[in-house]
């Protein structure tokens, strides 16, 4: 065990698909755990979404980094036996099937405990294990709608609810789930037993919005909308800039910057509450002024005035920025079928080293033979399983 890889020696069976469950497994792998990705023949359904080739999509790569993959037919009796063998050796088991599915398949927590009482069992669902929506399928977008996230993310131009396009609910739920698993492993050192962890996208979606929900209640159902004003994104002559007048003391320099010193002298605008009461008027004036000059002009002016701001970058802008390079934000690594792609070096996680196992995502069934050998299957037994379509391996070597 080391500070960099404290989970070395921990064995994880990740039977989840999509983003939330797999991202929790990915984090366990990045901290040193041996994570075996269990997939059907066609692979995790995320292998058919987003950009990529040969089932190596951006979603599949990002959320399965550092794992090994075995592919088999879980509905085949011998496939089910393989999962039992893997689960019996696991420290952690991850699944995100609908409520009741694992029980029907015989891999619910109660039955798994009978042969592996030390297992930390992570179950990720959409709406939780109880209630009228427990059987309802869910995605990141569905939970953004249900949780109120879209309701507070209304476009300034159109007034319509908008979805955040970076899967925040899935990612947050995966991080919360990883945290719970890590703490369960820590507690197991003294108790000697595993535990069942019930995690849901519903919980993750609300965890992201704690301040906004509390603010809504304290404001009597009409959220104050934050602690700064004006705040938001403004079109400039050549792009967009985001800014925040965080304190009342910054309001006069903001007014002088946009050429409206008269507004600084208006006592009704001197406080946050006063500016919010005239929000439409203030925003209209700011919009009219910002569009007259380029982004860099405004950024320089606001930096000089002490006003928080930043230009709105594209991903190309961000990837090429010297700050991104200075902090080593990304490691680029070769991935089968698609070539070199960037991977973020996550907070608190040991930076990736290019083209090492931690920096590679597996193809479907890439490690099927190796994992079967670890379970005691000889070459003849592996060949029989392949011939009977119980297990699967990649059809061809990766490109490059």
N, C-alpha and C positions, 0 to 999 in steps of 0.2 A: 504494500500500500504506500502511496505517496500523496503529497498535497496536490500534485498535478493530476493524478489518475487514482483517486481514492476508491474507485469501484472495481479496480482490477481484481479478478477472481469471481466477480458476481456474474451469474449466468441468467440471461433474460430471454424469454420466449415471447416474441411480439407477434401476436396473431391479429393485430388491428390493421385497419386500412384507412386511407384518406390522409388527414393532417393531424388532428388532435392526438390520437393514440400514438401514431408513428413518430410525431415530433417529441413526445415524452420518451419514447424508446431511443430516438436519436441522441437526446441529451444524456441518457444513461450511457450510451456508447461513447460519447465524447469525454465522459469522465472515467472511461476505462473498462466498462462492463463489456462482456461478450454477448452481443445481442443477435439472436437468431430470428430473422424475419421469416415468418411462415406465410406462404402465399399459395393461392390456387394456380392452376396451369396458366391462366391468362394474366396472373399477377394481381397485385393490389390495384383497385380501380383508379387510384391516382396515376397509374402508369398510362392512362388513356387521356389525361387532362393536361392542359398547358403545353408549352413548346417542348420539342424534343424529337427523338427518333428511336425506333426499335424498343419501345416501352421504357426508354430512359428519358422521361419528361422532367421538366424543371421541378415539378412538385414531388415526383418520386425521388429525384436526386437529393433535394434539400432535406426531406424528412426521413431519409434512410441512410444518411451518411454514416459510415463506420460500421454498418451492420453486415452480417452474412445472411444469404437467402437460401432457403430450402423450399421447393415447390412440390406439393402433393395434393391428392384428392381426398379431402377430409371426409367426404361422404362414403368413400370406400372403407370397408372394415379394416384393411391393413393401413390405410391412411389415418384412421382414427387411432389405431394402435401406435403409429409413429408419434402422433401428438401426445398420447399418454406417456410415451417414453421420454419425450422432450420435457414435458411438464413435470415429470417425476424428478428430474434433475435440476429444475429451475429454481432460482432464488426469487425471480419476478416473472409473473405471467400477465400479459396485457391483451385485452380484447375490447372491441367496441361494437359488438353485435347488438341488435335490438333486444330489449328486455325479454328474457325467457328463452332466447335462441340457444345460449350455451347450456342451459339446463336441459333442453330437448336433445342436444348433442352429447350430453353426459360430461360436460367440462365446466360446470358451475363450481363456485368456490367450495361449497359443502362437500361435493364428491372429490374434488381435487385435494382437499385437506386430508381425506382418508388415506391417501398415499404420499402426500407431501405437506405435512402440517406446518412447515416452515415457510411456505410460499407467501410472498406478498402479491396479492391478486388485485390488479387494477382493472376496473370496468368503467369504460367511458361511454356514456349515452348522450342523447340529444337533450331530453327534458327530465332525466332522472328516472329512478326505478319505481316511483309511485306516482299516483295522480292520474287524471283523465287523459293526459297527453303522453303517458309513459311509452306507448307503442308507436307514437307518431315519429316518422323519420324526420331528421333535422340536418341542416347544413349551416355553415357560417352565416349565410345570407338570411336564412329563416330565423336564426336567433338574433341577428341584428334587428330584424323587424319586430320580433316578439318582445325583446327586452327594452325597447324604447330607444335603442341606439340610433336607428334611422330617424326617429322622431326629433331628436336633438341635433341631428346632422342635416339640417335643411339648407339648401342652396340659397345664397343671398340673392342671386339673380332670379331664380324661378320659384323659390319658396317651397320646393318639393323635397320630401325625404330622400336622402341619398345613402347608398351603401358604400362603406369603405372597402376598397378593392384589394386589400392586402391580407385578407382572412384573419382579422385581429381576434375574433372569438375563438377560432380553432387554435391559433398560436398561443393565446393566453391560457386557454384550457389545458393545452399540452404542458405549458410551463408550470401551472398549478399542480397538475397531475404528477409531473416529475418531482416537484418539491415534496408532495405527499409520499411518493414512493421512497425518496431518499431518507425522509424522516422515519418511515416505517422500517427501513433497513437499519438505521441508526438505533432505533428502539429495540430491534430484534437481537442486538448484541447482548442485552441484559435479559430480555424476556425469553429468548430462545424460540419464539413463535412468530409466524407471519401474521398478516391481517388482510382483511378485505377493504379496498378503497373504492368508494362510489364517487365518481367524478362525472360531471355533466357539462355540456356546452352552455346550458342555462346558467349554471354557477359561474362559469368563466366569463360569460357576457356581462353578468352583474358585477363581478369582481373588477372589471375594467371601468365600471361606471359608478363606483361607490360614492365619490364626491358629488357627482351630478344628481344621483338619487337622493342623497341626504340634503343637498341644496334645494332640490325640488320640494321636499317635505317641509324644510324650514321656511321656505318662501311661500308656503301655503298653496302649492300647486302651480306657481308661476315663477319658475327658476330665474334667478338674477342673471344667469348666463355667464358667470365668471367674475374675476376680480380685476379686470382692466377694461378700459374703453377710452378711445377707440382701439379696437383690436380686430385683426382679420387680414384678408388678402385683397390687394388692390392692383388693378391693371395699371401698368406703366406704359410709356411710349413704345417699349420694345419687349415687354414681358409682364412679369408679376412680382410683387414684393409682399411679404408678410411682416406685420409689425404689431407691437403691443405697447400702448402707453400705460405702463404698469402702475405708476403712482401719480397722484394729483400734481406733484411737483414737476412732472414731465409735461403736463398739459401746456403751460406757457411756451416752452421751447418748441413744442410740436406746432403750435399756432404760428409762431414766428417763422418756422421752417416752411410752412405752406403759404406764407404771405398773408395770414389773417390775424395780425396782432389784436384786432378788435375783439376776437373771440376770447383771447386770453384775459381781456379786461372785463368780460361779462361774468358777473358773480354767479349767475345761474348755471354756468358751465364749469365752475371751479372745482366741483366735487364729482366723484364717480356717479353718484345718484343723479346729480343734475344733468350730466352728459347723457346718461342712459335715458332720462326723461325726454331728451331731444335727440335720440339716437338717429332717427331718419334724416333729420336736418344735418347733423354732423357728418354722417356717412356720405350724404350726397355731395357736400362741399369737398370732402376728402377725395372722393372718386373723381370729381371734376378736375382737381388739382394734380393728382398723381399721374393721370394719363398724359400730361403735357411733357414730361421729361423721362429719360431712360432710367432703367432700374438702378444702374450703378451710381447715378447722380443721387437718387434718394437714399440708397444704402450709405453712401459717404456722409450725406447730410445728417442722417439719423444716428450714425455712429458718433459723429461729432457732438450731437445733442444728448447722447446717452440713452437713446430710445432703442429698445430691443427690435431687431429686424433681421431679415435674411431674404435674399432673392429666392424665388421658387425654382428649384432646379429640376431638370429631367434626370433620369438615371444616368445618362451619358455624362451630364454635368457633374453629378456626384462622384461617379467612378473616376473621372479625370481630375478631380479637385486635389490640390496639394495637401489639404488636411486629411483626406482619405488615405493618401500615401503615407503621410507622416505618422499616423497612429497604427498603420498596418491593419486597416479595417477588413481587408479581404486577403484570402489566399486563393490563388488560382490553381486548379488541379485538373488532371486529365480524367474524363469520364467516358466509359465505353459508349461507342456509337455517336457521341455528340461532340467530343473534343474537350477543350479546356473551358472551364466555367469558374466563376468566382464564388467563394464561400465566405460568409461573414465570420470573423473571429468574435465569438460571443462573449459578453461580459462574464468575467470570472472563469472562463474556460481556457485551458491551455491552447495557444494558437496552433492552427493546423500546419502541418508540414506537407508540402506538395507531394502528391502521388504516393502517399502512405495509406495503409488501410483505413485510418481515421478520416482521411480526406477523399475516400472513394465510396460510391454507392454501388450496391450489387445489382447485377442483372437478375432477371427472374430465374431462380433455381441455380444460381451460379455456384453455390457451395453445397448442392445436394449430395454429391458423392462424398465430400469430406465430412459432412455432418453425419451421414449414415455410417461411415467408417468409425466415427467417434462413438456411435451407438452400438458398435459391434458387428455391423453387417460386413460380410466379406464381398469380394468383387462379384461372385456368382449370385449372391442374394441381391445385390444392387442391380445387377443386370435383369434379374427376374422382375423386380419392382418396376424398372423402366419399361420392360417389354409388356407388362400388364397395365401400363398407364396408371400406376399408383403414384409414382413420383416422376418428376420432370427435371430436365436440365436444359441449359441454353442450346438452341439448335446449331449455333455456330460461334466461333471465337469473336470477341469484340473487335470492332473496327479500329484500325490504328495499331 
